[in-house]
Amino acid sequence: MTDFLSAAEAALIPAVTLSRSIRKTNDPAISELIGASISPNTRRAYRRALKRMDEWFDGRPLDDHALADWIARLHGRGLSASTASLAVAASRFRCRMCGHGDPAGPVTCRTLAGIRRSSLGRGRGHVAGVTWEMADAVVEEALGENTLRSIRNAALIAVASDGLLRVGEAVTINLDDIERDPDGSAVLHIRRSKTDQEGAGATCYLGPRTVAVLDAWLESAGTSGDDPGSPVFRSLRKGGTIGGRLSDRSARAIITERCGSCAAGRVSGHSLRVGSAMSLARAGASLVELQQAGRWKSPEMPARYTRGESARRGPVARLRHGQETARRPAAADHPDVEDLPVPANEEKENGETGKEWAGDSGCGPCPENSLTPGIRSNGVKTPDSIALREACISRFRPRHPEIRV
């Protein structure tokens, strides 16, 4: 008999009274596939949350009131609302795998809603955004050092900035995920992401400048001719020996160290993603276009990241004070960027706020997937390649002179 979860996961999810009820399967292949149904990062986060919860429950049964009591205690300790949401999501996942009902009933849901409302400003806070200009300066500085390590770091930052990549997405890039175009740009195929647990995949645009930096790293490392399934970003051992795939932790450390001094506030591995969203909003991208570029299921997060930029080009700035930042940039502002027409229904789409997305916590309405690859913001179906050419990065980010390494 093999545990319904992987052996490693079952060893860490034995808690509460559910440990006696984990379903069994005779097929190891099924167990392996179930283990692959969630990303490694999500699995690690669930394990940590469940381990902490199990230590407190100490064998007591889990129900709606008990779960509400637990997340209320987390809130009482000064932890953020996201920590409470994670505890609920992890509990629901374990109960499903064990064949039990949903532990998050109305008491838990209303408690979590209250935590969210009263937790504004609590926790580590929002990270500082590393905008395009900041990222470009960091890349130039790293290239100037002209070491194997600095060139790799420059490529990582450039790719993450163009693709609005999460750290977990950046480190999983393989050589065959990069589809090059004759003009020096490329399309990056993202196999799996945080919001794409089933691995449907997504695509993003890499500009010619970014591809030049990426090629400089691959050529310097001597890995450009490796097996197509080989990782793009690799670790470096002492003496410059090329190691295996770069870890999430190492990638975060690289971004934090290289970009830490260029932004005001706390810089993290998410800062390049946030900063690119800010730059897109500043350049005039609509909320729908931001969702497309960042692969967000809900407009909530891009709207939160770019609320400052939205205010600077909002109706008060535009109509009362005549701020130039309030208008959509034309080709005269960026001579290298084509001045594409604005869709007729864009104003309507910008006004749609969407619904709050509560993830897997189960305590909030989840919107329908409002953006489908290969569909324009006006609903007209297009081939993915055409949709990408009209995507935010290629449309709004100015081209830069060729990088010399």
Secondary structure as a PSIPRED ss2 file (coil, helix, strand):
# PSIPRED VFORMAT (PSIPRED V4.0)

   1 M C   1.000  0.000  0.000
   2 T E   0.000  0.000  1.000
   3 D E   0.000  0.000  1.000
   4 F C   1.000  0.000  0.000
   5 L C   1.000  0.000  0.000
   6 S C   1.000  0.000  0.000
   7 A H   0.000  1.000  0.000
   8 A H   0.000  1.000  0.000
   9 E H   0.000  1.000  0.000
  10 A H   0.000  1.000  0.000
  11 A H   0.000  1.000  0.000
  12 L H   0.000  1.000  0.000
  13 I C   1.000  0.000  0.000
  14 P C   1.000  0.000  0.000
  15 A C   1.000  0.000  0.000
  16 V H   0.000  1.000  0.000
  17 T H   0.000  1.000  0.000
  18 L H   0.000  1.000  0.000
  19 S H   0.000  1.000  0.000
  20 R H   0.000  1.000  0.000
  21 S C   1.000  0.000  0.000
  22 I C   1.000  0.000  0.000
  23 R C   1.000  0.000  0.000
  24 K E   0.000  0.000  1.000
  25 T E   0.000  0.000  1.000
  26 N C   1.000  0.000  0.000
  27 D C   1.000  0.000  0.000
  28 P H   0.000  1.000  0.000
  29 A H   0.000  1.000  0.000
  30 I H   0.000  1.000  0.000
  31 S H   0.000  1.000  0.000
  32 E H   0.000  1.000  0.000
  33 L H   0.000  1.000  0.000
  34 I H   0.000  1.000  0.000
  35 G H   0.000  1.000  0.000
  36 A C   1.000  0.000  0.000
  37 S C   1.000  0.000  0.000
  38 I C   1.000  0.000  0.000
  39 S C   1.000  0.000  0.000
  40 P H   0.000  1.000  0.000
  41 N H   0.000  1.000  0.000
  42 T H   0.000  1.000  0.000
  43 R H   0.000  1.000  0.000
  44 R H   0.000  1.000  0.000
  45 A H   0.000  1.000  0.000
  46 Y H   0.000  1.000  0.000
  47 R H   0.000  1.000  0.000
  48 R H   0.000  1.000  0.000
  49 A H   0.000  1.000  0.000
  50 L H   0.000  1.000  0.000
  51 K H   0.000  1.000  0.000
  52 R H   0.000  1.000  0.000
  53 M H   0.000  1.000  0.000
  54 D H   0.000  1.000  0.000
  55 E H   0.000  1.000  0.000
  56 W H   0.000  1.000  0.000
  57 F H   0.000  1.000  0.000
  58 D C   1.000  0.000  0.000
  59 G C   1.000  0.000  0.000
  60 R C   1.000  0.000  0.000
  61 P C   1.000  0.000  0.000
  62 L C   1.000  0.000  0.000
  63 D C   1.000  0.000  0.000
  64 D H   0.000  1.000  0.000
  65 H H   0.000  1.000  0.000
  66 A H   0.000  1.000  0.000
  67 L H   0.000  1.000  0.000
  68 A H   0.000  1.000  0.000
  69 D H   0.000  1.000  0.000
  70 W H   0.000  1.000  0.000
  71 I H   0.000  1.000  0.000
  72 A H   0.000  1.000  0.000
  73 R H   0.000  1.000  0.000
  74 L H   0.000  1.000  0.000
  75 H H   0.000  1.000  0.000
  76 G H   0.000  1.000  0.000
  77 R C   1.000  0.000  0.000
  78 G C   1.000  0.000  0.000
  79 L C   1.000  0.000  0.000
  80 S C   1.000  0.000  0.000
  81 A H   0.000  1.000  0.000
  82 S H   0.000  1.000  0.000
  83 T H   0.000  1.000  0.000
  84 A H   0.000  1.000  0.000
  85 S H   0.000  1.000  0.000
  86 L H   0.000  1.000  0.000
  87 A H   0.000  1.000  0.000
  88 V H   0.000  1.000  0.000
  89 A H   0.000  1.000  0.000
  90 A H   0.000  1.000  0.000
  91 S H   0.000  1.000  0.000
  92 R H   0.000  1.000  0.000
  93 F H   0.000  1.000  0.000
  94 R H   0.000  1.000  0.000
  95 C H   0.000  1.000  0.000
  96 R H   0.000  1.000  0.000
  97 M H   0.000  1.000  0.000
  98 C C   1.000  0.000  0.000
  99 G C   1.000  0.000  0.000
 100 H C   1.000  0.000  0.000
 101 G C   1.000  0.000  0.000
 102 D C   1.000  0.000  0.000
 103 P C   1.000  0.000  0.000
 104 A C   1.000  0.000  0.000
 105 G C   1.000  0.000  0.000
 106 P H   0.000  1.000  0.000
 107 V H   0.000  1.000  0.000
 108 T H   0.000  1.000  0.000
 109 C H   0.000  1.000  0.000
 110 R H   0.000  1.000  0.000
 111 T H   0.000  1.000  0.000
 112 L H   0.000  1.000  0.000
 113 A H   0.000  1.000  0.000
 114 G H   0.000  1.000  0.000
 115 I H   0.000  1.000  0.000
 116 R H   0.000  1.000  0.000
 117 R H   0.000  1.000  0.000
 118 S H   0.000  1.000  0.000
 119 S C   1.000  0.000  0.000
 120 L C   1.000  0.000  0.000
 121 G C   1.000  0.000  0.000
 122 R C   1.000  0.000  0.000
 123 G C   1.000  0.000  0.000
 124 R C   1.000  0.000  0.000
 125 G C   1.000  0.000  0.000
 126 H C   1.000  0.000  0.000
 127 V C   1.000  0.000  0.000
 128 A C   1.000  0.000  0.000
 129 G C   1.000  0.000  0.000
 130 V C   1.000  0.000  0.000
 131 T C   1.000  0.000  0.000
 132 W H   0.000  1.000  0.000
 133 E H   0.000  1.000  0.000
 134 M H   0.000  1.000  0.000
 135 A H   0.000  1.000  0.000
 136 D H   0.000  1.000  0.000
 137 A H   0.000  1.000  0.000
 138 V H   0.000  1.000  0.000
 139 V H   0.000  1.000  0.000
 140 E H   0.000  1.000  0.000
 141 E H   0.000  1.000  0.000
 142 A H   0.000  1.000  0.000
 143 L H   0.000  1.000  0.000
 144 G H   0.000  1.000  0.000
 145 E H   0.000  1.000  0.000
 146 N C   1.000  0.000  0.000
 147 T C   1.000  0.000  0.000
 148 L H   0.000  1.000  0.000
 149 R H   0.000  1.000  0.000
 150 S H   0.000  1.000  0.000
 151 I H   0.000  1.000  0.000
 152 R H   0.000  1.000  0.000
 153 N H   0.000  1.000  0.000
 154 A H   0.000  1.000  0.000
 155 A H   0.000  1.000  0.000
 156 L H   0.000  1.000  0.000
 157 I H   0.000  1.000  0.000
 158 A H   0.000  1.000  0.000
 159 V H   0.000  1.000  0.000
 160 A H   0.000  1.000  0.000
 161 S H   0.000  1.000  0.000
 162 D H   0.000  1.000  0.000
 163 G H   0.000  1.000  0.000
 164 L C   1.000  0.000  0.000
 165 L C   1.000  0.000  0.000
 166 R C   1.000  0.000  0.000
 167 V H   0.000  1.000  0.000
 168 G H   0.000  1.000  0.000
 169 E H   0.000  1.000  0.000
 170 A H   0.000  1.000  0.000
 171 V H   0.000  1.000  0.000
 172 T C   1.000  0.000  0.000
 173 I C   1.000  0.000  0.000
 174 N E   0.000  0.000  1.000
 175 L H   0.000  1.000  0.000
 176 D H   0.000  1.000  0.000
 177 D H   0.000  1.000  0.000
 178 I E   0.000  0.000  1.000
 179 E E   0.000  0.000  1.000
 180 R E   0.000  0.000  1.000
 181 D C   1.000  0.000  0.000
 182 P C   1.000  0.000  0.000
 183 D C   1.000  0.000  0.000
 184 G C   1.000  0.000  0.000
 185 S C   1.000  0.000  0.000
 186 A E   0.000  0.000  1.000
 187 V E   0.000  0.000  1.000
 188 L E   0.000  0.000  1.000
 189 H E   0.000  0.000  1.000
 190 I E   0.000  0.000  1.000
 191 R C   1.000  0.000  0.000
 192 R C   1.000  0.000  0.000
 193 S E   0.000  0.000  1.000
 194 K C   1.000  0.000  0.000
 195 T C   1.000  0.000  0.000
 196 D E   0.000  0.000  1.000
 197 Q C   1.000  0.000  0.000
 198 E C   1.000  0.000  0.000
 199 G C   1.000  0.000  0.000
 200 A C   1.000  0.000  0.000
 201 G C   1.000  0.000  0.000
 202 A E   0.000  0.000  1.000
 203 T E   0.000  0.000  1.000
 204 C E   0.000  0.000  1.000
 205 Y E   0.000  0.000  1.000
 206 L E   0.000  0.000  1.000
 207 G C   1.000  0.000  0.000
 208 P H   0.000  1.000  0.000
 209 R H   0.000  1.000  0.000
 210 T H   0.000  1.000  0.000
 211 V H   0.000  1.000  0.000
 212 A H   0.000  1.000  0.000
 213 V H   0.000  1.000  0.000
 214 L H   0.000  1.000  0.000
 215 D H   0.000  1.000  0.000
 216 A H   0.000  1.000  0.000
 217 W H   0.000  1.000  0.000
 218 L H   0.000  1.000  0.000
 219 E H   0.000  1.000  0.000
 220 S H   0.000  1.000  0.000
 221 A H   0.000  1.000  0.000
 222 G C   1.000  0.000  0.000
 223 T C   1.000  0.000  0.000
 224 S C   1.000  0.000  0.000
 225 G C   1.000  0.000  0.000
 226 D C   1.000  0.000  0.000
 227 D C   1.000  0.000  0.000
 228 P C   1.000  0.000  0.000
 229 G C   1.000  0.000  0.000
 230 S C   1.000  0.000  0.000
 231 P E   0.000  0.000  1.000
 232 V C   1.000  0.000  0.000
 233 F C   1.000  0.000  0.000
 234 R E   0.000  0.000  1.000
 235 S E   0.000  0.000  1.000
 236 L E   0.000  0.000  1.000
 237 R C   1.000  0.000  0.000
 238 K C   1.000  0.000  0.000
 239 G C   1.000  0.000  0.000
 240 G C   1.000  0.000  0.000
 241 T C   1.000  0.000  0.000
 242 I E   0.000  0.000  1.000
 243 G E   0.000  0.000  1.000
 244 G E   0.000  0.000  1.000
 245 R E   0.000  0.000  1.000
 246 L C   1.000  0.000  0.000
 247 S C   1.000  0.000  0.000
 248 D H   0.000  1.000  0.000
 249 R H   0.000  1.000  0.000
 250 S H   0.000  1.000  0.000
 251 A H   0.000  1.000  0.000
 252 R H   0.000  1.000  0.000
 253 A H   0.000  1.000  0.000
 254 I H   0.000  1.000  0.000
 255 I H   0.000  1.000  0.000
 256 T H   0.000  1.000  0.000
 257 E H   0.000  1.000  0.000
 258 R H   0.000  1.000  0.000
 259 C H   0.000  1.000  0.000
 260 G C   1.000  0.000  0.000
 261 S C   1.000  0.000  0.000
 262 C C   1.000  0.000  0.000
 263 A C   1.000  0.000  0.000
 264 A C   1.000  0.000  0.000
 265 G C   1.000  0.000  0.000
 266 R C   1.000  0.000  0.000
 267 V C   1.000  0.000  0.000
 268 S C   1.000  0.000  0.000
 269 G C   1.000  0.000  0.000
 270 H C   1.000  0.000  0.000
 271 S H   0.000  1.000  0.000
 272 L H   0.000  1.000  0.000
 273 R H   0.000  1.000  0.000
 274 V H   0.000  1.000  0.000
 275 G H   0.000  1.000  0.000
 276 S H   0.000  1.000  0.000
 277 A H   0.000  1.000  0.000
 278 M H   0.000  1.000  0.000
 279 S H   0.000  1.000  0.000
 280 L H   0.000  1.000  0.000
 281 A H   0.000  1.000  0.000
 282 R H   0.000  1.000  0.000
 283 A C   1.000  0.000  0.000
 284 G C   1.000  0.000  0.000
 285 A C   1.000  0.000  0.000
 286 S C   1.000  0.000  0.000
 287 L H   0.000  1.000  0.000
 288 V H   0.000  1.000  0.000
 289 E H   0.000  1.000  0.000
 290 L H   0.000  1.000  0.000
 291 Q H   0.000  1.000  0.000
 292 Q H   0.000  1.000  0.000
 293 A H   0.000  1.000  0.000
 294 G H   0.000  1.000  0.000
 295 R C   1.000  0.000  0.000
 296 W C   1.000  0.000  0.000
 297 K C   1.000  0.000  0.000
 298 S C   1.000  0.000  0.000
 299 P C   1.000  0.000  0.000
 300 E H   0.000  1.000  0.000
 301 M H   0.000  1.000  0.000
 302 P H   0.000  1.000  0.000
 303 A H   0.000  1.000  0.000
 304 R H   0.000  1.000  0.000
 305 Y H   0.000  1.000  0.000
 306 T C   1.000  0.000  0.000
 307 R H   0.000  1.000  0.000
 308 G H   0.000  1.000  0.000
 309 E H   0.000  1.000  0.000
 310 S H   0.000  1.000  0.000
 311 A H   0.000  1.000  0.000
 312 R H   0.000  1.000  0.000
 313 R C   1.000  0.000  0.000
 314 G C   1.000  0.000  0.000
 315 P H   0.000  1.000  0.000
 316 V H   0.000  1.000  0.000
 317 A H   0.000  1.000  0.000
 318 R H   0.000  1.000  0.000
 319 L H   0.000  1.000  0.000
 320 R H   0.000  1.000  0.000
 321 H C   1.000  0.000  0.000
 322 G C   1.000  0.000  0.000
 323 Q C   1.000  0.000  0.000
 324 E H   0.000  1.000  0.000
 325 T H   0.000  1.000  0.000
 326 A H   0.000  1.000  0.000
 327 R C   1.000  0.000  0.000
 328 R C   1.000  0.000  0.000
 329 P C   1.000  0.000  0.000
 330 A C   1.000  0.000  0.000
 331 A C   1.000  0.000  0.000
 332 A C   1.000  0.000  0.000
 333 D C   1.000  0.000  0.000
 334 H C   1.000  0.000  0.000
 335 P C   1.000  0.000  0.000
 336 D C   1.000  0.000  0.000
 337 V C   1.000  0.000  0.000
 338 E C   1.000  0.000  0.000
 339 D C   1.000  0.000  0.000
 340 L C   1.000  0.000  0.000
 341 P C   1.000  0.000  0.000
 342 V C   1.000  0.000  0.000
 343 P C   1.000  0.000  0.000
 344 A C   1.000  0.000  0.000
 345 N C   1.000  0.000  0.000
 346 E H   0.000  1.000  0.000
 347 E H   0.000  1.000  0.000
 348 K H   0.000  1.000  0.000
 349 E H   0.000  1.000  0.000
 350 N H   0.000  1.000  0.000
 351 G H   0.000  1.000  0.000
 352 E C   1.000  0.000  0.000
 353 T C   1.000  0.000  0.000
 354 G C   1.000  0.000  0.000
 355 K C   1.000  0.000  0.000
 356 E C   1.000  0.000  0.000
 357 W C   1.000  0.000  0.000
 358 A C   1.000  0.000  0.000
 359 G C   1.000  0.000  0.000
 360 D C   1.000  0.000  0.000
 361 S C   1.000  0.000  0.000
 362 G C   1.000  0.000  0.000
 363 C C   1.000  0.000  0.000
 364 G C   1.000  0.000  0.000
 365 P C   1.000  0.000  0.000
 366 C C   1.000  0.000  0.000
 367 P C   1.000  0.000  0.000
 368 E C   1.000  0.000  0.000
 369 N C   1.000  0.000  0.000
 370 S C   1.000  0.000  0.000
 371 L C   1.000  0.000  0.000
 372 T C   1.000  0.000  0.000
 373 P C   1.000  0.000  0.000
 374 G C   1.000  0.000  0.000
 375 I E   0.000  0.000  1.000
 376 R C   1.000  0.000  0.000
 377 S C   1.000  0.000  0.000
 378 N C   1.000  0.000  0.000
 379 G C   1.000  0.000  0.000
 380 V C   1.000  0.000  0.000
 381 K E   0.000  0.000  1.000
 382 T C   1.000  0.000  0.000
 383 P C   1.000  0.000  0.000
 384 D H   0.000  1.000  0.000
 385 S H   0.000  1.000  0.000
 386 I H   0.000  1.000  0.000
 387 A H   0.000  1.000  0.000
 388 L H   0.000  1.000  0.000
 389 R H   0.000  1.000  0.000
 390 E C   1.000  0.000  0.000
 391 A C   1.000  0.000  0.000
 392 C H   0.000  1.000  0.000
 393 I H   0.000  1.000  0.000
 394 S H   0.000  1.000  0.000
 395 R H   0.000  1.000  0.000
 396 F H   0.000  1.000  0.000
 397 R C   1.000  0.000  0.000
 398 P C   1.000  0.000  0.000
 399 R C   1.000  0.000  0.000
 400 H C   1.000  0.000  0.000
 401 P C   1.000  0.000  0.000
 402 E C   1.000  0.000  0.000
 403 I C   1.000  0.000  0.000
 404 R C   1.000  0.000  0.000
 405 V C   1.000  0.000  0.000
